[in-house]
């Protein structure tokens, strides 16, 4: 739907069309982030497989991987430019931007590929461009990163992966490596103790960028917050995960507590909507777009970065940006009216209904 008509419809329904006639830029809404890839832009990040790379001679392997790294550095710069052009203020970098870097057989370092320093310089330019365009960069390592595993080999490989990504993050100026709490084997208390020990294995380069995220079935915000405070590691608050796996905290409470773990840094959060609705048997899979009713009202006007985890990629981010601007400008505190379609439901009893998950997580863990 055309933006101007969509915005007019929202405000017409509440009788406040006079204050909502056209999309007006505002700094009151949060910074929104795109995750890893585009739908409409031709920007693509290349990858590689060990199966193919293993068939190459050492010289051809180095040349092949170096070409991918160079192309991905260029793609990162293009992604930053496109995000800035769309009004998107953050970009999550695919953890395979240097593919196979930690593979047991095909592993390499960027310096080994890039003997002249040209690829390193290209990544540095992409990072400088991000700073110039005010686009925050982050990494979200894959699910196989489990630094609290009961298996020492898994912990070692997880730490190695985080360290490898931290080198790239440092190169481009990305300040955040987000990962989940990992395994709950042996119970949550024991798992949290292992997680804290795992954090202690990280170098300063990786540890200073580490951030934990609550997930949708193991670690809720209330589980991770004490560790985050104690270890000095910030919490990335995923509101969809919290609504799927609650802990008795209201969304607004969890938002404030998570934000406090960031100190002076701009807090980071994630949002998504359930693909099959809150009444489905499994509300965890992500939808193409964000339902405006799932966006916490208290996030309007906050200094924070919100990664939009939606299948429609930049289309979803831009739509949410427009919708939250409309919500913000129609908000009663700013002289407008909040339409029912955009107002989060009141909470009521914890876990009493699917809609109550929007303001409160489900009841505490059984």
FENBELJO-V341544 format. One record per residue. RES is the residue in one letter. SS is DSSP state (alpha for helix, beta for strand, coil for the rest). OMEGA is omega as a letter, one per 40 degrees, with the letter a starting at -180 (* if undefined). D_FIRST is the distance of its C-alpha to the first C-alpha in whole Angstrom. Layout:
res={RES RES}
ss={SS SS}
omega={OMEGA OMEGA}
d_first={D_FIRST D_FIRST}
This chain:
res={X X X X X X X X X X X X X X X X X X X X X X X X X X X X X X X X X X X X X X X X X X X X X X X X X X X X X X X X X X X X X X X X X X X X X X X X X X X X X X X X X X X X X X X X X X X X X X X X X X X X X X X X X X X X X X X X X X X X X X X X X X X X X X X X X X X X X X X X X X X X X X X X X X X X X X X X X X X X X X X X X X X X X X X X X X X X X X X X X X X X X X X X X X X X X X X X X X X X X X X X X X X X X X X X X X X X X X X X X X X X X X X X X X X X X X X X X X X X X X X X X X X X X X X X X X X X X X X X X X X X X X X X X X X X X X X X X X X X X X X X X X X X X X X X X X X X X X X X X X X X X X X X X X X X X X X X X X X X X X X X X X X X X X X X X X X X X X X X X X X X X X X X X X X X X X X X X X X X X X X X X X X X X X}
ss={coil coil alpha alpha alpha alpha alpha alpha alpha alpha alpha alpha coil coil coil coil alpha alpha alpha coil coil coil coil coil coil coil coil coil coil coil beta beta beta beta beta coil coil coil coil coil coil coil coil coil coil coil coil coil coil alpha alpha alpha alpha coil coil coil coil alpha alpha alpha alpha alpha alpha alpha alpha alpha alpha alpha alpha alpha alpha alpha alpha alpha alpha alpha alpha alpha alpha alpha alpha alpha alpha alpha alpha alpha coil coil coil beta beta beta beta coil coil coil coil coil coil coil coil coil coil coil coil coil coil coil coil alpha alpha alpha alpha coil coil coil coil alpha alpha alpha alpha alpha alpha alpha alpha alpha alpha alpha alpha alpha alpha alpha alpha coil coil beta beta beta beta coil coil coil coil coil coil coil coil coil coil coil coil alpha alpha alpha alpha alpha alpha alpha alpha alpha alpha alpha alpha alpha alpha alpha alpha alpha alpha alpha alpha alpha coil coil coil beta beta beta beta beta coil coil coil coil coil coil coil alpha alpha alpha alpha alpha alpha alpha alpha alpha alpha alpha alpha alpha coil coil coil alpha alpha alpha alpha coil coil beta beta beta beta coil coil coil coil coil coil coil alpha alpha alpha alpha alpha alpha alpha alpha alpha alpha alpha coil coil beta beta beta beta beta alpha alpha alpha alpha alpha alpha coil coil coil coil coil beta alpha alpha alpha alpha alpha alpha alpha alpha alpha alpha coil coil coil coil coil coil beta beta beta beta beta coil coil beta coil coil coil coil coil coil coil coil coil coil coil beta coil coil coil coil coil alpha alpha alpha coil coil alpha alpha alpha coil coil coil coil beta beta beta beta beta coil coil coil coil coil alpha alpha alpha alpha alpha alpha alpha alpha alpha alpha alpha alpha alpha alpha alpha alpha coil coil alpha alpha alpha coil coil coil coil coil coil coil coil coil coil coil coil coil coil coil coil coil coil coil coil alpha alpha alpha alpha coil beta coil coil coil coil coil coil}
omega={i a a i a a a a a a i a a i a a a a a a a i a a i i a i a i a a i a i a a i a a i a a i a i a i i a i a a i a i a a a i a a a a i i i i i i a i i i i i i i i i a i a a a a i a i i i a i a i i i a i a i i a a a a i i i i i i a a i i a a i a i i i i i i i i i i i a a i i i i i i a a a a i a a i i i a a a i i a a i i i i i i i i i i i i i a a i i a a i a i a a i a i i a a a a i i i i i i i i i i a i a i i i i a a i a i i i i a a i a a i i a i a a i i a i a a a i a i i a i a i i a i i a a a a i i i a i i i a a i a a a a i a a i a i i i i i i a a a i a a a i i a a a a i i a i i a i i a a a a i i i a i a i a i a a a a a i a i a a a i a i i a i i i i a a i a a a i i a a i i i a a a i a i a a a a i a a i a a i a i i i i a i a a *}
d_first={0 4 6 9 7 6 10 11 11 12 15 16 17 19 21 20 18 21 20 17 16 15 14 18 19 22 24 24 22 23 23 21 22 21 23 25 23 20 18 17 20 23 25 27 30 33 35 38 40 44 45 44 46 49 50 50 53 53 52 49 48 48 47 44 43 43 41 38 39 38 35 34 35 33 30 30 30 27 25 26 25 22 21 23 21 17 19 20 23 25 25 27 30 30 34 35 34 38 39 42 43 45 45 49 50 48 47 48 47 45 48 50 47 47 51 50 47 44 42 43 42 39 38 39 37 34 35 36 33 31 33 33 29 29 27 29 30 31 33 32 35 35 36 40 40 42 45 46 47 51 51 53 51 48 48 50 47 44 46 46 43 42 44 43 40 41 43 40 38 41 41 37 37 35 36 35 36 34 36 36 40 41 43 44 47 50 48 46 49 50 47 46 50 49 46 48 51 48 47 50 50 48 49 48 45 43 44 43 40 40 37 37 34 34 33 32 35 38 38 36 36 40 41 40 41 44 45 42 44 48 47 45 42 38 36 32 31 28 27 25 29 31 29 30 33 34 38 38 36 33 30 31 35 34 31 34 37 35 34 38 39 37 40 39 36 33 32 30 27 25 22 21 20 21 20 22 22 24 26 27 30 29 26 27 25 21 18 15 13 15 15 15 18 20 20 23 23 27 25 23 25 28 29 28 26 24 23 20 21 18 18 15 17 16 12 13 15 13 10 13 15 12 12 16 16 15 17 20 20 20 22 26 28 26 26 23 22 21 18 19 16 17 21 23 25 29 31 34 36 36 34 34 31 28 26 29 28 25 28 31 32 34 37 40 41 43}
